[in-house]
């Protein structure tokens, strides 16, 4: 999923929101890639959920946070179209244009942990879908409808 376009859609319940990271790997990631955490498409902090990536610790770029409540199930979608990182949650969408293209990495993608494998996510993952491309608005809508049908309490 690194080095190019991607889409991540997940049904997730954050039970705790912690931290205001100074860089991508300092927060509470649902998913993260690379030894330095180059991609963090769904990350939680005290003000909510955001998405982003960086090419170095001084080139961090992430969206504004979308406010969430703890212990609530959400369907969150994030996509990178090669120009912008977008995140939709709780009926809101925010976008940011990255400083540079994401670095590509041969390192493992982690789910619910940081790049070292240390558990970070406090909550539950109902289901997660990952594509190595931007699947487009109509496919994202269909995937969100599918998750909301499986998890009717999701916001």
C-alpha positions in Angstrom: 0.0 0.0 0.0 2.9 2.4 0.1 4.5 4.4 -2.7 1.2 5.0 -4.6 -2.5 5.5 -4.5 -4.6 3.5 -1.9 -8.0 3.2 -0.3 -8.7 2.0 3.2 -12.2 1.5 4.5 -12.8 0.2 8.0 -15.5 -0.4 10.6 -13.7 0.5 13.8 -14.6 1.4 17.4 -12.0 3.6 19.2 -12.2 3.0 23.0 -9.6 5.6 23.7 -8.2 8.6 21.9 -4.7 9.5 22.9 -1.9 11.8 21.9 -1.3 14.6 19.6 1.6 13.2 17.6 4.6 15.2 16.5 5.0 12.8 13.7 3.2 9.9 12.1 4.2 7.1 14.3 3.7 8.9 17.6 -0.1 8.5 17.6 -2.6 5.6 17.8 -2.6 4.0 14.4 -5.2 1.6 13.1 -2.8 0.8 10.2 0.7 1.9 9.5 3.5 1.1 7.1 7.3 1.3 6.9 10.0 1.4 9.5 9.4 5.1 10.0 5.7 5.0 9.7 5.5 6.6 6.2 1.8 6.0 5.9 -0.8 6.2 8.6 -4.2 6.4 6.8 -6.3 6.0 10.0 -4.8 7.3 13.2 -6.5 8.5 16.3 -5.6 11.3 18.6 -7.4 13.2 21.4 -9.2 15.4 18.9 -10.5 12.6 16.7 -9.3 10.7 13.6 -7.0 11.9 10.9 -4.9 10.5 8.0 -1.6 11.3 6.5 2.0 10.4 5.6 5.4 11.8 5.6 8.6 11.4 3.7 10.8 12.4 6.6 10.2 13.4 10.2 10.3 17.1 9.1 7.9 16.5 6.2 4.9 15.3 8.1 1.6 16.0 6.4 -1.8 15.0 7.7 -5.4 16.1 7.4 -7.3 18.0 10.1 -8.9 15.7 12.6 -12.6 14.7 12.4 -14.1 14.6 15.9 -15.2 11.2 17.2 -16.6 9.8 20.4 -15.0 6.8 22.1 -16.9 3.5 22.3 -18.8 4.3 19.1 -18.6 2.2 16.0 -17.6 4.2 12.8 -17.1 3.4 9.2 -14.0 5.4 8.2 -12.8 5.7 4.7 -9.4 7.1 3.6 -8.0 7.4 0.0 -4.9 8.8 -1.6 -5.4 9.7 -5.3 -1.8 10.6 -6.0 -2.4 14.3 -5.1 -4.6 14.5 -2.0 -5.2 12.4 1.1 -8.9 12.3 2.0 -10.6 11.0 5.1 -14.4 10.6 5.7 -15.8 9.8 9.1 -18.9 10.8 11.1 -20.4 12.5 8.0 -17.4 14.8 7.4 -14.6 14.8 4.9 -11.3 16.6 5.1 -8.5 16.7 2.5 -4.8 17.6 2.5 -2.3 17.8 -0.3 0.9 16.0 0.8 4.3 17.7 0.7 5.7 15.0 -1.5 5.0 11.5 -2.8 4.9 8.8 -0.2 8.0 6.8 0.2 7.8 3.2 -0.9 8.8 0.5 1.6 9.5 -3.2 1.7 8.6 -3.3 5.3 5.5 -4.9 6.7 2.2 -3.1 7.1 1.0 -3.2 10.7 -2.7 -3.2 11.9 -3.4 -1.9 15.4 0.2 -1.3 16.1 3.1 1.0 15.3 5.9 0.3 12.9 7.8 -1.7 15.6 4.7 -3.9 16.2 4.0 -2.3 19.6 0.2 -2.4 20.1 -1.4 1.1 19.8 -5.0 0.7 19.0 -7.4 0.7 22.0 -10.7 -0.5 20.6 -12.0 -3.0 18.1 -11.8 -3.5 14.3 -15.0 -5.1 12.9 -13.7 -5.3 9.3 -11.2 -3.5 7.2 -10.7 -3.3 3.4 -7.5 -2.2 1.7 -6.8 -1.5 -2.0 -3.6 -0.5 -3.6 -5.4 2.2 -5.7 -8.0 4.9 -5.3 -11.2 2.8 -6.0 -13.3 5.9 -6.9 -16.4 7.4 -5.3 -19.0 4.9 -6.4 -16.9 1.9 -5.2 -16.2 3.6 -1.9 -20.0 4.3 -1.5 -20.7 0.6 -2.2 -18.1 -0.5 0.3 -19.4 1.8 3.0 -23.0 0.6 2.4 -21.8 -3.0 2.7 -20.1 -2.3 6.1 -23.0 -0.3 7.4 -25.3 -3.2 6.5 -23.1 -5.7 8.4 -22.7 -3.3 11.3 -26.0 -1.4 11.6 -24.9 0.6 14.6 -22.0 2.2 12.7 -22.1 6.0 12.2 
